[in-house]
Amino acid sequence: MILRRLSIRWRLTLGSLLAAAVFFGLAAFAFYGQVATILADTTETLLQHDAAPIKSEISAGATTVVAPGYAQLVAVLDPQGAVVETTLPHDLAKHTASFLAFPDEPQPVRAGDDDYLVLTQHVSTAHGSWTVISARNLEASTLLLDRLTATLIFGAVAFTLGFALTSWMLTGAALRPVARMQRHASELSKTGSATTLPVGPAHDELSALAGTLNDFIVAQQHAVARERQMVSDASHELRSPIAVLRSQLELAHLRTGDAAALEKSIVEAERSLQRISTVATGLLDLAEVEAGHSAGKADWGELVAELGEAADRARLAGSRSNVTVDFDAEDTVRGQCESEQFPIAVSRFGRLIDNLTTNAINAMPEGGDLRMALRRSRGELVLEIRDTGPGVPEDFIPVAFDRFTRPDKSRSPATGGSGLGLAIVKAIVQDAHGSVELSNHGGGGLVVRVRIPRSDEFER
């Protein structure tokens, strides 16, 4: 719990410190053990070396032995157990009897204030078994190990602290770009600047993180810009009808004595109100689609059925101007059409067709012809709507799907359009991972093609 409250730098440093302490501690312990083993083996070798000349004399049949060399601690016992020769200190010589119980095994012995390593060896002769006891004072080895212990402890602590300091510095250097990104992010939140986070020259994880965050920031900036533009466009689009409605209502107040004039003002006010309602509804629909709400799914048969219903609605809408509406769709086989799923809900598909047919009917002269075709091609749905209207200016096509855009002729506010129909169409198609395009055809009129891939195509 305490570690969670610490910064990443502190946690990494403490983790490195712990790892270094364990590593250097084990290394020091292993080194100490190795040196201690070497000293013990060396001392045992010296004990055997001290006893070797005497063992050779006894094996040769000598009944007396030469005195041991300088500083050699040796005791010789004849077959009867009598001490023939000894250079053992008095405190050590008192334990001679106990040495006989552990032949050929070095034994540590404490005698007085000193520590010794004692080796007892038996030499068999024709006259019996002789005993040679050799000893070595361990004071030098103990002093060496004590000094080695102090050195290892100091070295392990120094290396551990040095490793921790290095880790602290390296972690700080590694996290410096993060701190720089945090400062820039704080400035962005305070100032609302359109800049992005700095991306370092190295192609590392931090650069990848900065790039991902920049993509997110840019997407958010675009979303905010779209929202601001939508509010601005909506305000501009609603300002005129609201002003007109206000004027019409004020005029109606002045016509209270003239029933016919009053009725005319009320009808005009209703038209203005209808226009306002149309714009508001279109904005809500567009916002819902652009918010990324699930588009749903529908199979081929459901979409074909919806096309037929949309054609009926278009016939009803075009009956006032004698517009002929026809549609054509590929034949459907029940098992096949149910297996083909497309990422668009039936209701949205119907809204898409209604928007396109409404635009076409409003733009065509009386007695026009509207044809719709729905087919499948290379794993995608293709909807084509063709009218016999005047078409649109070529310079309008690139901006046709923007909000509140209208061509200069034919398709104008006078027809009752809000300028949101094609924008909603584009949003619906993009939400279904599809594409939409429009073009003027040579025989006159406009052609709109919508392509939507099967669900399994874009999910791969």
C-alpha positions in Angstrom: 0.0 0.0 0.0 2.8 2.4 0.8 4.6 1.6 -2.4 1.5 2.6 -4.4 1.7 6.1 -2.9 5.3 6.5 -4.2 6.2 7.9 -7.6 7.3 5.6 -10.4 10.9 6.9 -9.9 11.0 6.0 -6.2 9.4 2.6 -6.9 11.9 1.7 -9.6 14.8 3.0 -7.4 13.7 1.0 -4.4 13.2 -2.1 -6.5 16.7 -1.7 -8.0 18.1 -1.1 -4.5 16.5 -4.3 -3.2 17.7 -6.3 -6.2 21.2 -4.9 -5.9 21.3 -5.6 -2.2 20.3 -9.3 -2.7 22.7 -9.7 -5.6 25.8 -8.1 -4.0 24.9 -9.8 -0.6 24.9 -13.2 -2.2 28.0 -12.4 -4.2 29.9 -11.4 -1.0 28.6 -14.4 0.8 29.8 -16.7 -2.0 33.2 -15.0 -2.2 33.7 -15.3 1.6 32.8 -19.0 1.5 35.2 -19.6 -1.3 38.1 -17.9 0.5 37.3 -19.7 3.7 37.3 -23.0 1.9 40.6 -22.2 0.3 42.2 -21.3 3.6 40.9 -24.5 5.3 42.3 -26.6 2.4 45.6 -24.8 2.6 45.8 -25.3 6.4 45.0 -29.1 6.0 47.7 -29.4 3.3 50.2 -27.7 5.6 49.3 -30.1 8.4 50.0 -33.1 6.2 53.2 -31.5 5.1 54.4 -31.0 8.7 53.7 -34.6 9.5 55.1 -36.1 6.3 58.9 -36.3 7.2 58.1 -37.9 10.6 55.8 -40.4 9.0 58.5 -41.3 6.5 61.1 -41.9 9.3 58.7 -44.1 11.3 57.7 -46.1 8.2 61.5 -46.6 7.6 61.8 -48.4 11.0 63.2 -45.6 13.1 62.6 -45.8 16.8 63.4 -42.2 17.4 62.4 -39.1 15.3 64.1 -35.9 14.5 62.8 -32.7 16.1 60.1 -30.9 14.0 61.0 -27.9 12.0 60.8 -24.3 13.3 57.3 -23.2 14.3 55.9 -26.6 13.5 53.5 -27.9 16.1 53.8 -31.7 16.1 53.5 -34.5 18.7 54.7 -38.1 18.2 53.3 -41.0 20.3 54.9 -44.5 20.2 52.8 -47.7 20.1 52.5 -47.7 23.9 51.0 -44.2 23.8 54.1 -42.5 25.3 55.0 -39.0 23.9 58.3 -39.4 22.1 58.5 -35.8 20.7 56.2 -32.8 21.0 56.2 -29.1 20.2 52.6 -28.5 21.1 51.8 -25.6 23.4 50.9 -26.7 26.9 47.3 -25.7 26.6 46.9 -27.7 23.4 49.0 -30.7 24.7 46.4 -31.3 27.5 43.9 -32.4 24.8 46.2 -35.0 23.2 44.0 -38.0 24.4 40.9 -36.5 22.7 42.7 -36.1 19.4 43.1 -39.9 19.1 39.3 -40.4 18.6 39.2 -38.6 15.2 42.1 -40.0 13.1 42.7 -38.5 9.6 40.0 -35.8 10.2 41.1 -32.2 10.8 39.5 -31.0 14.0 39.2 -27.4 15.2 40.2 -27.0 18.8 40.0 -24.1 21.3 43.0 -24.1 23.6 43.5 -21.2 25.9 42.9 -18.0 23.9 43.9 -19.5 20.6 42.1 -21.6 17.9 43.9 -24.5 16.3 43.3 -27.0 13.5 44.6 -30.5 14.6 45.2 -33.5 12.3 45.8 -37.0 13.9 47.4 -39.7 11.7 48.4 -43.3 12.5 51.5 -45.0 11.0 51.6 -48.8 11.2 54.9 -50.6 11.7 56.1 -54.1 12.7 56.4 -52.9 16.3 52.9 -51.4 16.4 50.9 -48.3 15.4 52.6 -44.9 15.9 50.6 -41.6 16.1 51.6 -38.3 14.6 49.6 -35.2 15.7 50.2 -32.0 13.7 48.5 -28.6 14.5 48.3 -25.1 13.1 47.3 -21.9 14.8 44.3 -20.3 13.0 45.0 -16.8 14.2 46.3 -15.6 10.8 43.4 -17.2 8.9 40.8 -15.8 11.4 42.4 -12.3 11.1 42.3 -12.6 7.3 38.7 -13.6 7.2 37.7 -10.8 9.6 39.3 -8.2 7.4 37.8 -9.9 4.3 34.4 -9.7 6.0 34.7 -6.0 6.7 35.9 -5.3 3.1 33.0 -7.3 1.6 30.4 -5.6 3.7 31.8 -2.2 2.9 32.1 -3.1 -0.8 28.6 -4.6 -1.0 27.0 -1.5 0.7 29.0 0.9 -1.5 28.1 -1.0 -4.7 24.4 -1.3 -3.7 24.2 2.5 -2.9 26.0 3.3 -6.1 23.7 1.1 -8.1 20.7 2.7 -6.4 22.0 6.2 -7.2 22.7 5.2 -10.8 19.2 3.8 -11.0 17.7 7.0 -9.6 19.6 9.1 -12.2 18.7 6.8 -15.2 15.1 6.6 -14.1 14.9 10.4 -13.9 16.4 10.7 -17.3 14.0 8.1 -18.8 11.0 9.8 -17.2 12.0 13.3 -18.2 10.1 13.1 -21.5 7.0 12.0 -19.5 7.4 15.1 -17.3 7.7 17.3 -20.4 4.6 15.7 -21.9 2.8 16.3 -18.6 3.7 20.0 -18.7 2.6 20.4 -22.3 -0.7 18.5 -21.5 -1.3 20.9 -18.6 -0.7 23.9 -20.8 -3.0 22.4 -23.4 -5.8 22.0 -20.9 -5.4 25.5 -19.6 -4.9 27.4 -22.8 -6.9 25.3 -25.2 -4.0 25.5 -27.7 -4.2 23.6 -30.9 -0.6 22.2 -30.5 0.2 18.6 -29.7 2.6 16.9 -27.3 6.3 16.7 -28.2 7.5 13.5 -29.7 11.1 12.6 -29.1 13.5 11.5 -32.0 13.9 8.0 -30.5 11.4 5.3 -31.7 10.7 4.0 -28.2 7.7 3.3 -26.1 7.4 7.0 -24.9 7.4 8.2 -28.5 4.7 5.7 -29.4 2.7 6.9 -26.3 3.1 10.5 -27.4 2.0 9.7 -30.9 -1.1 7.8 -29.7 -2.0 10.7 -27.3 -1.4 13.2 -30.1 -3.8 11.2 -32.3 -6.3 11.3 -29.5 -5.8 15.1 -29.0 -6.2 15.8 -32.7 -9.4 13.7 -32.8 -10.7 15.6 -29.8 -9.8 18.9 -31.4 -11.5 17.9 -34.6 -14.6 16.8 -32.6 -14.6 20.1 -30.7 -14.2 22.0 -34.0 -17.1 20.1 -35.5 -19.3 20.8 -32.5 -18.4 24.5 -32.7 -19.0 24.6 -36.4 -22.3 22.8 -35.9 -23.4 25.2 -33.3 -22.3 28.1 -35.5 -24.1 26.7 -38.5 -27.2 25.9 -36.5 -27.3 29.4 -35.1 -26.8 30.9 -38.5 -29.4 28.6 -40.0 -32.0 29.2 -37.3 -31.5 32.9 -37.0 -33.4 33.8 -40.2 -36.5 31.6 -39.6 -36.7 32.6 -36.0 -36.6 36.3 -37.0 -39.2 35.7 -39.7 -41.4 33.8 -37.3 -41.1 36.7 -34.8 -42.1 39.1 -37.5 -45.0 37.0 -38.6 -46.3 36.7 -35.1 -46.0 40.4 -34.6 -47.8 41.0 -37.9 -50.5 38.6 -36.8 -51.2 40.7 -33.7 -51.8 43.7 -36.0 -54.2 41.7 -38.1 -56.6 40.6 -35.4 -59.4 42.5 -37.1 -58.9 40.9 -40.5 -59.7 37.1 -40.3 -58.3 36.3 -43.8 -55.0 38.2 -43.2 -54.7 36.7 -39.7 -55.1 33.2 -41.1 -52.5 33.9 -43.8 -50.0 35.1 -41.1 -50.7 32.0 -39.0 -50.1 29.7 -42.0 -46.8 31.5 -42.8 -45.8 31.2 -39.1 -46.5 27.5 -39.2 -44.2 27.1 -42.3 -41.4 29.0 -40.5 -42.0 26.8 -37.4 -41.9 23.7 -39.6 -38.6 24.8 -41.0 -37.1 25.4 -37.6 -38.4 21.9 -36.5 -36.9 20.3 -39.6 -33.5 21.9 -38.8 -33.6 20.9 -35.2 -34.6 17.3 -36.0 -31.9 17.0 -38.6 -29.3 18.3 -36.1 -30.4 15.8 -33.5 -30.3 12.9 -36.0 -26.9 14.0 -37.3 -25.5 14.3 -33.7 -26.8 10.8 -32.9 -25.1 9.2 -35.9 -21.9 11.1 -35.4 -21.8 10.2 -31.7 -21.0 6.6 -32.8 -24.0 4.9 -31.5 -24.3 1.3 -32.7 -25.5 1.1 -36.3 -27.0 -2.3 -35.8 -27.1 -5.1 -38.5 -29.5 -6.2 -41.1 -29.6 -9.0 -43.7 -30.1 -8.6 -47.4 -33.7 -9.6 -47.3 -34.6 -7.0 -44.7 -32.8 -4.3 -46.7 -34.6 -5.2 -49.9 -37.9 -5.1 -48.0 -37.0 -1.7 -46.6 -36.2 -0.5 -50.1 -39.7 -1.4 -51.3 -41.2 0.5 -48.4 -39.0 3.5 -49.1 -40.2 3.4 -52.7 -43.8 3.5 -51.5 -43.0 6.5 -49.3 -41.3 8.2 -52.3 -44.3 7.6 -54.6 -46.5 9.2 -52.0 -44.2 12.2 -51.6 -43.8 12.6 -55.4 -47.5 12.2 -56.2 -48.1 15.9 -56.0 -45.6 16.6 -58.8 -46.4 13.4 -60.8 -42.9 11.9 -60.2 -42.6 8.3 -61.2 -40.7 6.1 -58.8 -39.4 2.7 -59.7 -37.0 0.3 -57.9 -35.1 -2.9 -58.7 -33.4 -5.3 -56.4 -31.6 -8.6 -56.8 -33.7 -11.7 -56.1 -33.2 -13.0 -52.6 -32.9 -16.6 -51.5 -33.9 -17.1 -47.9 -31.0 -19.1 -46.7 -28.5 -17.0 -48.6 -29.9 -13.6 -47.7 -30.1 -14.4 -44.0 -26.4 -15.3 -44.0 -25.4 -12.0 -45.5 -25.3 -9.4 -42.8 -24.6 -5.7 -43.4 -23.5 -3.2 -40.6 -26.5 -0.9 -40.9 -29.9 -1.0 -39.1 -33.1 -1.2 -41.2 -34.3 2.1 -39.8 -31.1 3.9 -40.8 -31.1 2.3 -44.2 -34.7 3.6 -44.7 -33.6 7.1 -43.4 -30.8 7.1 -45.9 -33.1 6.3 -48.8 -35.7 8.8 -47.6 -33.2 11.6 -47.5 -31.9 10.9 -51.0 -35.3 10.5 -52.6 -36.7 13.6 -50.8 -33.8 15.6 -52.2 -34.4 14.2 -55.7 -38.1 14.8 -55.7 -37.7 18.4 -54.5 -35.2 19.1 -57.2 -37.0 17.5 -60.2 -39.6 19.3 -62.3 -43.1 17.9 -62.6 -43.3 14.6 -64.2 -39.8 13.5 -63.4 -38.5 10.0 -63.1 -36.8 8.5 -60.0 -35.2 5.1 -60.2 -33.6 3.1 -57.4 -31.5 -0.1 -57.7 -30.0 -2.4 -55.0 -27.5 -5.0 -55.8 -24.5 -6.9 -54.4 -21.0 -6.6 -55.9 -17.8 -8.1 -54.6 -18.9 -8.5 -51.0 -20.7 -5.2 -50.6 -24.1 -3.7 -51.0 -24.5 -1.1 -53.8 -27.5 1.3 -53.7 -27.9 3.6 -56.7 -30.5 6.4 -56.9 -30.9 8.2 -60.2 -33.2 11.1 -61.0 -34.0 13.2 -64.0 -33.6 16.6 -62.3 -31.3 19.4 -63.3 -28.3 18.0 -61.4 -26.0 20.1 -59.4 -23.1 22.4 -60.3 -19.8 20.5 -60.5 -18.1 22.8 -58.0 -20.8 21.9 -55.4 -20.1 18.1 -55.5 -16.9 18.3 -53.3 -18.9 20.1 -50.5 -22.3 18.4 -51.1 -22.1 16.3 -47.9 -21.1 19.2 -45.6 -23.7 20.6 -43.2 -26.0 23.3 -44.4 -24.7 23.4 -47.9 -27.0 23.8 -50.9 -26.4 24.3 -54.6 -27.2 27.7 -56.0 -30.0 26.4 -58.2 -32.9 23.9 -58.0 -32.1 22.4 -54.7 -32.5 25.5 -52.5 -34.1 26.5 -49.2 -37.2 27.3 -51.2 -37.9 23.6 -51.6 -38.0 23.3 -47.8 -34.6 21.5 -47.4 -32.6 22.0 -44.3 -29.2 21.4 -45.9 -28.6 18.5 -43.5 -30.0 15.6 -45.6 -26.8 14.7 -47.4 -24.7 15.3 -44.3 -26.9 12.7 -42.4 -26.5 10.3 -45.4 -22.8 10.6 -45.2 -22.7 10.1 -41.4 -24.9 7.0 -41.7 -22.8 5.5 -44.5 -19.5 6.2 -42.7 -20.8 4.6 -39.5 -21.5 1.5 -41.5 -17.9 1.5 -42.8 -19.1 2.4 -46.3 -18.8 5.2 -48.9 -21.1 7.5 -50.8 -20.5 9.5 -54.0 -22.7 11.6 -56.3 -22.2 12.7 -59.9 -24.1 14.3 -62.7 -25.0 11.9 -65.5 -24.9 12.7 -69.2 -28.6 12.4 -69.8 -29.4 14.9 -67.1 -30.0 14.5 -63.4 -28.0 13.2 -60.5 -26.7 9.8 -59.6 -26.0 8.8 -56.0 -24.1 5.6 -55.2 -23.8 4.1 -51.7 -21.5 1.2 -51.0 -21.6 -0.7 -47.7 -19.4 -3.8 -47.1 -20.7 -7.0 -45.6 -20.1 -7.3 -41.8 -17.6 -10.1 -42.3 -15.6 -8.0 -44.8 -14.6 -5.1 -42.5 -14.3 -7.3 -39.4 -11.5 -9.3 -40.9 
